[in-house]
Amino acid sequence: MPVRFGLVIAAALSLMLLLVLPPQAFAAEVLQVRSATLLQVGDRNRNYTVQLACVQVAADDEPQAQDWMRSAVPRRRRVNLRPEGSSDGVLLARVTPIGDELDLGAALVREGLAQDTCPEA
């Protein structure tokens, strides 16, 4: 029983660190582009569903935006994740391909395929 309690505490602390340290980037590998703003990424033994933070794609632009995402981050492309929160078990993050300076959400906005939904600081 104490071993299970310790595992639960360790898992909770790991999740809190992930959400409390948004400036830190976590490297991961793209496994699949599921939609224009939803990625499946892997980090060693774990898989995450990641929603691009601060962007919204109109239904009419979805196919073109999804094609753009697939060309920008093909499978196995390494990316940095900067977590901004979570929603219904999905990690909300800014995603930047390693070697690029512009995150994917900002790039979608720049391409005219999405709108920025974050309030200005």
C-alpha positions as a printed Julia matrix, in Angstrom:
121×3 Matrix{Float64}:
   0.0    0.0     0.0
   2.74   2.58    0.82
   4.43   1.83   -2.51
   1.25   2.69   -4.46
   0.8    5.86   -2.46
   4.38   6.86   -3.28
   3.79   6.22   -6.98
   0.65   8.33   -6.93
   2.51  11.18   -5.22
   5.4   10.92   -7.71
   2.99  10.97  -10.66
   1.12  13.97   -9.23
   4.36  15.88   -8.64
   5.53  15.12  -12.19
   2.27  16.43  -13.64
   2.43  19.56  -11.47
   5.99  20.25  -12.64
   4.91  19.88  -16.24
   2.16  22.47  -15.77
   3.99  24.82  -13.38
   7.14  25.24  -15.5
   5.78  26.6   -18.8
   8.95  28.51  -19.81
  10.92  25.27  -19.9
  10.83  23.41  -23.19
  10.43  19.65  -23.43
  11.73  17.87  -26.52
   9.41  15.35  -28.15
   8.94  13.65  -31.5
   5.88  14.09  -33.72
   4.1   10.79  -34.19
   1.02  12.05  -36.02
  -0.72  15.25  -37.12
  -4.31  14.54  -36.09
  -5.78  17.89  -37.16
  -4.63  21.42  -37.94
  -4.01  22.12  -34.25
  -3.78  18.66  -32.65
  -0.61  16.55  -32.6
   0.29  13.18  -31.18
   3.86  13.38  -29.87
   6.12  10.95  -28.09
   8.82  11.4   -25.48
  10.74   8.17  -24.81
   8.06   5.76  -23.53
   5.17   8.23  -23.29
   2.75   9.61  -25.84
   0.94  12.93  -25.49
  -1.92  14.57  -27.3
  -0.93  18.21  -27.75
  -3.23  21.05  -28.76
  -1.53  24.15  -30.16
  -2.03  26.97  -27.68
  -3.55  30.3   -28.68
  -4.77  29.43  -32.18
  -8.1   28.64  -33.74
  -8.61  27.36  -37.28
 -11.87  28.02  -39.11
 -13.67  24.93  -40.43
 -13.19  26.13  -44.03
  -9.41  26.38  -43.52
  -9.02  23.05  -41.68
  -7.97  20.86  -44.66
  -5.41  23.37  -45.93
  -4.09  24.05  -42.42
  -3.78  20.32  -41.71
  -1.83  19.81  -44.96
   0.44  22.71  -43.99
   1.03  21.15  -40.55
   1.89  17.78  -42.1
   4.51  19.42  -44.31
   5.9   21.56  -41.46
   6.17  18.69  -38.95
   6.32  15.31  -40.66
   6.51  12.16  -38.58
   9.65  11.83  -36.48
  10.31  15.59  -36.55
  11.62  16.67  -33.16
   9.83  19.58  -31.49
  10.06  21.57  -28.3
   6.91  21.85  -26.2
   6.29  24.83  -23.95
   3.26  23.83  -21.87
   0.61  26.46  -21.2
  -1.93  24.25  -19.43
  -4.23  21.36  -20.11
  -7.84  20.75  -21.0
  -9.66  17.42  -20.73
  -6.39  15.49  -20.61
  -4.92  17.27  -23.62
  -1.72  19.27  -23.15
  -2.01  22.87  -24.39
   1.41  24.01  -25.56
   3.37  26.2   -27.88
   5.16  23.85  -30.26
   8.4   24.77  -32.02
  10.2   22.44  -34.41
  13.81  22.06  -33.3
  15.93  24.31  -35.5
  13.11  26.8   -36.18
  12.46  30.0   -34.26
   8.73  30.43  -34.91
   6.22  28.25  -33.11
   3.66  26.37  -35.19
   0.67  28.36  -33.94
   2.27  31.68  -34.88
   3.28  30.21  -38.24
  -0.32  29.14  -38.94
  -1.48  32.68  -38.11
   1.24  34.17  -40.34
   0.13  31.89  -43.21
  -3.45  33.19  -42.81
  -4.76  29.73  -41.84
  -5.58  30.48  -38.19
  -6.45  33.27  -35.78
  -4.5   34.15  -32.66
  -6.79  33.64  -29.66
  -4.45  34.65  -26.82
  -4.97  38.01  -25.16
  -2.06  40.36  -25.65
   0.19  40.79  -22.63
